[in-house]
Amino acid sequence: MSGGPGTSGPVAGGPVAGGSAAGDRPSATPPRAAREYALVLGVAAAGALLVLLSAHQGWARVVTAAPAPIPGSTVTVNGQAVVPLAGALALASLAGLAAVIATRGLARRLVGVFLAVSGALTVLLVSARVSNAAVLAAAHGAAVSQAGSATAGGGPAGSAPPAGVFPGGTGVSAAAHVAMVSFPWRPLAAVGGLAVLAAGIVVAWRGPRWPVMSSRYGRTGRAEPRPVADSATLWESLSRGVDPTEQTGHTGRPLGS
């Protein structure tokens, strides 16, 4: 009878010691995954916002010389006017970040692929050459819209026409000089697109290992598992002279009841 408890002691102690060692290993993983998760989302959000900011800055100037005594004019064309898809892709990338937070597993990988494609397209669009015709068309549209808003808005009589619109209703002429503003907004937009691209690749690669929003709330309503009275525990209790049926666990009930 004495050999039974002696042989069962190492069996009971083995899983306990092994379980504590195995439990320490995963406990170090969630903080690292959470930091990586937050870093990637922050980089992607900063990149998308940088693209939006850059798209609303001046990328080109259209200088038009008018016959005397009418003064010439200069119209500034922003990136949104010449590359409208860049701003749209930036907004889609911000929406994709919300999807990363709300999804898990394969769905999160697909969102990461979408972010990578969106960032790559943004880099291609903002790095492509913009023709003078596209800039002139954007400047002409801006000048006409300004003139229309000034006329329909009931501006004061005798007020000067907006910049780039000459008296008589003529807009920016085809003979206008186009000067591209290459720095710093177009390169910054490309940097923002690269940030979204890199974040999308990391999301597609590491995303399923990151924390999931819904799992945090799912654990709060779960009841703690009741202790299991296995044969090793019963033998150890008997060897100490304790009745195992009178020991209580976390639930306050005797073991085995």
C-alpha positions in Angstrom: 0.0 0.0 0.0 2.9 2.3 0.7 4.4 1.7 -2.7 1.2 3.1 -4.4 1.5 6.6 -3.2 5.2 6.6 -3.7 5.0 5.7 -7.3 2.1 8.1 -7.9 3.9 11.1 -6.4 6.2 11.8 -9.3 3.4 11.4 -11.7 1.3 14.0 -9.9 4.3 16.4 -9.6 5.4 16.0 -13.2 2.4 17.5 -14.9 2.3 20.3 -12.4 5.9 21.3 -12.9 5.6 20.9 -16.7 2.4 22.8 -16.8 4.0 25.8 -15.0 6.9 25.8 -17.4 4.6 25.6 -20.4 2.4 28.2 -19.0 5.2 30.7 -18.7 6.1 30.4 -22.4 2.8 31.6 -23.9 2.5 34.3 -21.3 5.5 36.2 -22.8 4.0 36.1 -26.3 0.8 38.3 -26.0 2.6 41.5 -24.9 5.0 41.2 -27.8 2.1 40.5 -30.2 0.2 43.4 -28.8 3.1 45.8 -29.3 3.6 44.5 -32.9 -0.1 44.9 -33.5 -0.2 48.5 -32.3 3.0 49.4 -34.2 1.7 48.1 -37.5 -1.7 49.8 -37.2 0.1 53.1 -36.2 2.4 52.9 -39.2 -0.5 52.2 -41.6 -2.6 55.0 -40.2 0.3 57.5 -40.3 1.0 56.5 -43.9 -2.7 56.9 -45.0 -3.0 60.3 -43.3 0.3 61.4 -44.9 -1.1 60.6 -48.3 -4.3 62.5 -47.6 -2.4 65.5 -46.3 -0.1 65.5 -49.4 -2.9 65.1 -51.8 -4.5 68.3 -50.6 -1.3 70.4 -51.1 -0.1 72.1 -54.2 1.6 69.9 -56.7 1.7 72.3 -59.7 1.3 75.9 -60.6 -0.2 77.2 -63.8 1.1 80.7 -64.7 -0.9 82.5 -67.4 0.2 85.7 -69.0 -2.6 88.1 -70.0 -2.4 90.9 -72.5 -1.9 94.4 -71.0 -3.4 96.0 -69.0 -4.8 92.7 -67.5 -2.4 91.2 -65.0 -1.4 87.6 -65.3 -2.5 85.0 -62.9 -1.2 81.9 -61.1 -3.4 78.9 -60.3 -2.2 76.3 -57.8 -3.3 72.7 -58.6 -3.3 70.2 -55.7 -2.6 66.5 -55.9 -6.3 65.6 -55.4 -7.1 67.3 -58.7 -4.5 65.5 -60.8 -4.4 62.1 -59.0 -7.9 61.8 -57.4 -7.5 58.1 -56.8 -4.7 58.7 -54.3 -7.0 60.3 -51.7 -9.6 57.6 -52.3 -7.1 54.8 -51.7 -5.9 56.6 -48.5 -9.5 56.6 -47.2 -10.0 53.0 -48.2 -6.8 52.1 -46.3 -8.1 53.8 -43.1 -11.3 51.8 -43.4 -9.1 48.7 -43.9 -7.5 49.4 -40.5 -10.9 49.2 -38.9 -11.4 45.9 -40.6 -8.1 44.6 -39.3 -9.3 45.3 -35.7 -12.7 43.6 -36.3 -11.5 40.5 -38.1 -9.4 37.4 -37.4 -7.8 34.5 -39.1 -8.2 34.3 -42.9 -10.3 37.4 -43.1 -7.6 39.4 -41.4 -5.1 38.1 -43.9 -7.3 39.2 -46.8 -7.6 42.7 -45.3 -3.8 42.8 -45.1 -3.6 41.9 -48.8 -6.0 44.7 -49.6 -3.9 47.2 -47.6 -0.8 46.0 -49.5 -2.4 46.4 -52.9 -3.8 49.8 -51.9 -0.4 51.0 -50.8 1.3 49.8 -54.0 -1.3 51.5 -56.2 -0.8 54.7 -54.2 2.9 54.6 -54.8 2.5 54.0 -58.5 -0.1 56.8 -59.0 1.8 59.5 -57.1 5.1 58.5 -58.7 3.8 58.5 -62.3 4.5 61.4 -64.5 1.7 64.0 -64.6 1.2 65.5 -68.1 0.8 69.3 -68.6 -2.6 68.6 -70.2 -3.9 67.0 -67.1 -2.6 70.0 -65.0 -4.1 72.5 -67.4 -7.4 70.7 -67.3 -7.5 70.6 -63.5 -6.5 74.3 -63.3 -9.2 75.2 -65.9 -11.8 73.3 -63.9 -10.8 75.0 -60.7 -10.9 78.4 -62.3 -14.3 77.9 -63.8 -15.7 76.5 -60.5 -14.3 79.5 -58.6 -15.8 81.9 -61.2 -19.2 80.1 -61.0 -19.2 80.2 -57.2 -18.3 83.9 -57.1 -21.1 84.7 -59.6 -23.7 82.5 -58.0 -22.7 83.5 -54.5 -23.9 87.1 -55.1 -20.5 88.7 -54.6 -20.3 92.5 -54.3 -20.6 94.4 -57.5 -17.3 95.3 -59.1 -15.4 92.6 -57.2 -12.3 91.2 -58.9 -12.6 87.8 -60.6 -10.8 84.9 -58.9 -7.2 84.2 -59.7 -6.8 82.4 -63.0 -10.1 83.7 -64.5 -9.9 86.7 -66.8 -12.6 89.2 -67.4 -14.9 88.0 -70.1 -15.2 84.5 -68.7 -12.1 83.0 -70.2 -10.3 80.4 -68.0 -6.8 79.1 -68.1 -5.5 79.1 -71.6 -3.6 76.3 -73.3 -0.6 78.7 -73.7 -0.2 78.9 -69.9 3.1 77.8 -68.4 3.0 74.7 -66.1 5.5 74.5 -63.3 5.5 71.2 -61.3 6.1 71.4 -57.6 8.0 68.2 -57.1 9.0 68.7 -53.5 8.0 67.8 -50.9 4.4 66.7 -51.2 4.7 64.1 -54.0 7.6 62.3 -52.4 5.8 62.4 -49.0 2.7 60.8 -50.6 4.9 58.1 -52.0 6.4 57.5 -48.5 2.9 57.2 -47.1 1.9 54.7 -49.7 5.0 52.6 -48.9 4.1 52.7 -45.2 0.6 51.3 -46.0 2.2 48.7 -48.3 4.6 47.5 -45.7 1.9 47.4 -43.0 -0.4 45.4 -45.3 2.3 42.8 -45.9 2.9 42.4 -42.1 -0.9 42.1 -41.5 -1.2 39.4 -44.1 1.8 37.6 -42.6 1.4 38.1 -38.8 -2.2 39.3 -38.5 -3.8 36.0 -37.4 -1.4 35.8 -34.4 -2.5 39.1 -33.0 -5.2 39.8 -30.4 -8.8 39.7 -31.4 -11.2 42.3 -30.2 -14.1 39.9 -29.5 -12.0 37.4 -27.5 -11.4 39.9 -24.8 -15.1 40.1 -24.0 -15.8 36.4 -24.5 -13.6 35.4 -21.5 -15.4 37.6 -19.0 -18.6 35.6 -18.9 -17.0 32.2 -18.7 -17.1 30.2 -15.5 -13.8 28.9 -14.1 -13.3 25.2 -14.7 -13.8 23.0 -11.7 -10.8 21.1 -10.3 -10.6 17.6 -11.5 -10.0 15.0 -8.8 -7.7 12.5 -10.6 -6.3 9.3 -9.1 -2.9 10.8 -8.4 -4.5 13.6 -6.3 -6.6 11.0 -4.4 -3.6 8.9 -3.6 -1.6 11.9 -2.4 -4.5 12.9 -0.1 -4.8 9.5 1.3 -1.1 9.3 2.0 -1.4 12.5 4.1 -4.3 11.1 6.0 -6.8 13.6 4.6 -10.2 12.6 3.3 -10.2 13.8 -0.3 -14.0 14.0 -0.4 -13.9 16.8 2.2 -11.4 19.0 0.3 -13.0 22.0 -1.5 -11.9 23.6 -4.7 -12.5 27.0 -6.1 -16.2 26.4 -6.3 -16.6 25.6 -2.6 -17.7 22.0 -3.4 -16.0 18.9 -2.2 -13.8 17.2 -4.8 -15.5 14.4 -6.6 -19.0 15.8 -5.8 
